[in-house]
């Protein structure tokens, strides 16, 4: 019995270190299967016996089945602790090798921290219920947790707002409360968000309530400061880098190294990445990726250096070309007096630090999408230093680590703001009861309070397996054609742009109206009023539909093994937990559905993000291959 209790209580949070240490301990590079057999202590493997590996200290150190270990190793590969290398004498043999990052992790473990969040379910006091009653005409249609977030008197408040829980409504209603019931002047309130669309939506809601306060994106706020005080900040005229400026700069950069746009595209993209994309789209992605590299160095406060020296030998030539282009762009921007989005925030921070008297004074600052903040945005908020700060966010939906966002700001919130109040919004008004349960099971490792459903409905969650992608896509198209649901209430979501391009091609053959929302572009095909939406998950965040089809739900796409952006691999953007972010991305996708969810895939098995508890919820008649 005691052995069983010990097994139940076993802490597996450091298992990844045993994998890394085993690779280091084994005196020669080994393949994944041999590594697994070593870790579980499989004496039957002849290589273990022949090389006396069973005499090493870490032999048999992990009590896991092979599938669990395989997933753990895949996660370490995704997060670049391990890389797969070819054998000198056998190109078909794949060996596990520690990266520099993996070696450092062994010496100073800091990546896989225990992120158990102690955000308990919110308590409503009797005093608060009395206030709710007194303000019933103002608060009547909201639930108690939303009411608490709207009226709380705490100076520092974090509102953990789950999917479909009405976070934007709560934020704008709180501003209305501050103005109409607390007597705060609108000009002393600043609301910050991330996108122009969110900014406009918030402004419209407030103006409909008769309130005109400061609503900004982090970039629009910074740009206003730079325009107002430009003469104090810069020695000369500076302008925001426009899309046309970017095109001129990239063409000039290519010319400087004797390359055409076609040359650059051919060297940069693989054949599969180029498939179904027009030259204009590829040029746009290439240009944005080059500027992304510059932004990445600035956002990490790093001096720009020749990153091509760090590239794998297969990528070395391409990396050298990209470095030369980026180096040219860096000099071009300085020479012509341009600033980009990252410069806007960094220059504003620098100005505030050197001229504290010019920092605007706000009594209340409210921040939307707090799970997506990066270090510069946090620095800016700390310099504003208002007496009252209200953050809204959802750690379950943090999906922009590759762009510099840091989920730890919201996860470790209570460590920094000990006396702050945390209010959790758990009522989901979007999805039916079965979908909410499915969502909860997909993200339960985060230890957040489960979401509760508001809507009851029919269980309509399916998982279908197909022989090939064409059959998969045509099955979905047939389902859409036969559906009585309006087309604008249907989403087809994918992890990568490539899948969407292929799906779009089949829709065009059938002359079906649709729009595409990808990480780069919102492209309309045969634009009409009643259109179907195809989107990458990153591009659909915050939106919802009655029916959601999520395609390619296998282990190649979740976690994603491919990238539409080679630059992400090129400069090794790896200071976030990629596997965990991919799991959250899956959560964002399934949480878009209001009534029905169809998960489809090709290959032997679906993604391991669909765990056993989720399998038990899926409609049982849909588990066969089609």
Buried (B, 14 or more C-beta within 10 A) or exposed (E): EEEEEEEEEEEEEEBBBBBBBBBEBBEEBBBBBBBBBBBBBBEEBEBBEEBEBBEBEBBBBBEBEEEBBBBBBBBBBBBBBBBEEEEEEEEEEBBBEBBEBBEBBBEEBEBBEEBEBEBEEBEBEEEBEEBBEEBEEBBEEBBBBBBBBBBBEBBBBBBBBBBBBBBBBBBBBBBBBBBEEEEBEBEBBBBBBBBEEBBEBBBEBBEEEEBEBBBBBBBBBBBBBBEEBBEEBBEEEBEBBEEEBBEEBBBBBBEBBEBEBEEBBEBBBEEEBBEBBEEEBBBBBBBBBBBBBBBBBBBEEEEBEEBBEBBEEEBEEBBBBBBBBBBBBBEBBEEBEBBBBBBBBBBBBEBBEEEEEEBBEBBBBBBBBBBBBBBBBBBBBEBBEBEBBBBBBBBBBBBBBBBBBBBBBBBBBBEEBEEBBBBBBBBBBBBBBBBBBBBBBBBEEBEBBBBBBBBEBEBBBBBBBBEEBEBBBBBBBEBBEEBEEEBBBBBBBBBBBBBBBBBBEBBEEEEBBBBBBBBBBEBEBEEEEEBBBBBBBBBBBBEBBBBBBBBBBBBBBBBBBBBBBBBBBBBBBBEBBBBBBBBBBBBBBBBBBBBBBBBBBBBEEBBBBBEEEBEEBBBEEBEEEE
